[in-house]
Amino acid sequence: ESAEFLLRENSGRMFAVFRHPVERVVSIFHYLQTATWEPTYNPEYATWTIDDYARSPYCESNWMVRSLTGKMTGPLSGDDLGIAKEALRRKCLVGLMEGMDESVLRFHSFFGFGDEAALGCAREHFSKKGSGANSNGHPALDQASDTWAELARKNGLDILLYEYAQQLFKEQGEWLKKERMI
């Protein structure tokens, strides 16, 4: 049912690529340590550890749910998570960072992003690990660490939304195959 909403006439559609929220927060922290051109750059980050960031008031908290609900400040609730899930279900063709090649194929096929050469170019620039201008190498965070636990606590709704996005990715993939779109 979720994929069928994407075909409705006069219906706004989007695609998004999801990654585990803790991994995303770790990556953005390391990026912002040097990204002086970013409006959210804070020179203090250059001297901080990921643990310092996780325990600070600057640490991101449920950015995806906030973005999808338009509630960028203040507390969030289960109702906000429900609104974010519904937005994904009705409007979003979901991609996953850990399934980037499959995601690029789906976006290309569903949205009609050109011919096979365009698909090859997209795969070359977005599917290979470390490719593209949006790649930022950094050390991985141990999932058993206290820092991981703190980041997970601060991003609990985003983790639930990510798990829902993984479910949608599977359902949408089955639907796209059934409809012979991929």
C-alpha positions as MATLAB code, in Angstrom:
seq = 'ESAEFLLRENSGRMFAVFRHPVERVVSIFHYLQTATWEPTYNPEYATWTIDDYARSPYCESNWMVRSLTGKMTGPLSGDDLGIAKEALRRKCLVGLMEGMDESVLRFHSFFGFGDEAALGCAREHFSKKGSGANSNGHPALDQASDTWAELARKNGLDILLYEYAQQLFKEQGEWLKKERMI';
ca = [
       0.000    0.000    0.000;
       2.802    2.465    0.800;
       4.199    2.374   -2.723;
       0.777    2.870   -4.318;
       0.566    6.350   -2.766;
       3.606    7.310   -4.815;
       1.657    6.887   -8.063;
      -1.285    9.152   -7.259;
      -1.751   12.073   -9.624;
      -0.944   15.549   -8.311;
       0.853   13.998   -5.382;
       4.164   15.482   -4.291;
       6.855   12.818   -4.166;
      10.365   12.710   -2.856;
      13.184   10.287   -2.354;
      15.546   10.118    0.578;
      18.491    8.002    1.589;
      18.530    6.872    5.215;
      21.349    5.664    7.393;
      21.407    4.658   11.022;
      20.828    7.876   13.006;
      23.762    7.333   15.371;
      26.099    6.763   12.415;
      24.686    9.917   10.776;
      25.259   12.006   13.921;
      28.819   10.687   14.275;
      29.494   11.552   10.642;
      28.036   15.058   10.881;
      30.071   15.742   14.021;
      33.334   14.774   12.318;
      32.371   16.811    9.255;
      31.555   19.893   11.340;
      34.953   19.753   13.036;
      36.465   21.217    9.849;
      33.535   22.570    7.806;
      34.115   26.273    8.447;
      31.799   27.164    5.521;
      28.761   25.575    7.184;
      26.305   27.794    9.076;
      26.275   25.232   11.908;
      30.086   25.218   12.197;
      31.297   25.710   15.760;
      35.065   26.187   16.228;
      34.849   24.407   19.607;
      34.103   21.129   17.771;
      37.665   21.026   16.423;
      38.950   20.241   19.922;
      36.090   17.980   21.032;
      35.746   14.226   20.978;
      32.562   12.541   19.810;
      31.838   11.862   23.492;
      32.065   15.604   24.268;
      29.611   16.288   21.441;
      27.208   13.518   22.494;
      26.968   14.944   26.004;
      26.671   18.574   24.902;
      23.496   20.582   24.311;
      24.638   21.006   20.675;
      24.220   17.333   19.848;
      21.553   16.616   17.260;
      18.357   15.138   18.612;
      15.907   13.362   16.278;
      16.733   15.534   13.274;
      14.746   13.429   10.780;
      11.526   13.395   12.819;
      11.955   17.129   13.459;
      12.489   17.821    9.755;
       9.478   15.794    8.644;
       7.181   17.364   11.250;
       8.541   20.907   11.065;
       9.096   20.792   14.837;
      12.740   21.845   15.036;
      12.705   22.770   18.733;
      10.988   21.561   21.851;
       9.999   18.086   22.956;
       8.770   15.423   20.541;
       6.189   12.710   21.145;
       5.041    9.429   19.695;
       2.469   11.430   17.732;
       5.316   13.271   16.001;
       6.906    9.942   15.104;
       3.557    8.846   13.647;
       3.362   11.988   11.501;
       6.916   11.410   10.233;
       6.153    7.772    9.411;
       3.007    8.749    7.543;
       4.939   11.337    5.515;
       7.437    8.652    4.494;
       4.732    6.120    3.719;
       2.698    8.480    1.552;
       5.355   10.619   -0.118;
       8.810    9.046   -0.074;
      10.612    6.480   -2.156;
      13.028    5.222    0.482;
      16.686    4.490   -0.108;
      19.200    3.092    2.351;
      22.849    3.993    2.667;
      23.709    0.317    3.193;
      21.818   -0.492   -0.030;
      22.953    2.467   -2.088;
      23.318    0.687   -5.425;
      19.785   -0.707   -5.154;
      18.542    2.709   -3.997;
      20.067    4.496   -6.993;
      18.483    1.935   -9.339;
      15.071    2.483   -7.724;
      15.298    6.280   -7.905;
      16.462    6.146  -11.518;
      13.696    3.749  -12.572;
      10.816    5.253  -10.613;
      11.516    8.908  -11.392;
      12.789    8.332  -14.948;
      16.194    9.922  -14.408;
      17.517    9.328  -17.912;
      18.992    6.430  -19.840;
      21.391    3.610  -18.943;
      24.371    5.974  -19.258;
      22.798    8.266  -16.646;
      22.209    5.274  -14.384;
      25.840    4.204  -14.806;
      27.007    7.714  -13.942;
      24.793    7.829  -10.840;
      26.051    4.445   -9.699;
      29.660    5.520  -10.270;
      29.268    8.696   -8.219;
      26.882    7.598   -5.486;
      27.009    3.826   -5.045;
      30.699    3.188   -4.495;
      31.928    3.499   -0.912;
      33.766    6.788   -0.451;
      32.641    8.215   -3.792;
      31.171   11.644   -4.287;
      31.733   15.042   -2.742;
      29.540   14.139    0.223;
      31.907   11.516    1.584;
      33.563   12.140    4.938;
      35.964    9.563    6.324;
      36.093    9.206   10.097;
      36.592    6.515   12.716;
      33.645    4.253   13.489;
      32.033    4.439   16.919;
      31.827    1.246   18.971;
      28.170    0.246   19.268;
      28.817   -1.086   22.777;
      30.196    2.257   23.998;
      28.535    4.680   26.403;
      28.804    7.342   23.705;
      26.776    5.227   21.263;
      24.176    4.694   23.999;
      23.959    8.447   24.678;
      23.555    9.264   20.987;
      20.913    6.527   20.669;
      19.057    7.961   23.669;
      19.043   11.449   22.152;
      17.907   10.084   18.774;
      15.476    7.369   19.851;
      12.605    8.559   17.654;
      14.918    8.804   14.648;
      16.042    5.220   15.302;
      12.410    4.080   15.265;
      11.849    6.074   12.059;
      14.954    4.484   10.524;
      13.668    1.012   11.375;
      10.385    1.960    9.695;
      12.313    3.236    6.659;
      14.064   -0.155    6.446;
      10.634   -1.826    6.429;
       9.384    0.539    3.716;
      12.526   -0.118    1.668;
      11.705   -3.820    1.670;
       7.999   -3.304    0.892;
       8.675   -0.770   -1.844;
      11.277   -3.053   -3.401;
       8.780   -5.906   -3.567;
       6.190   -3.591   -5.106;
       8.641   -2.170   -7.673;
       9.606   -5.699   -8.739;
       5.965   -6.789   -8.939;
       5.175   -3.770  -11.119;
       8.301   -4.500  -13.219;
       9.718   -1.060  -12.524;
      13.092   -2.546  -11.585;
];
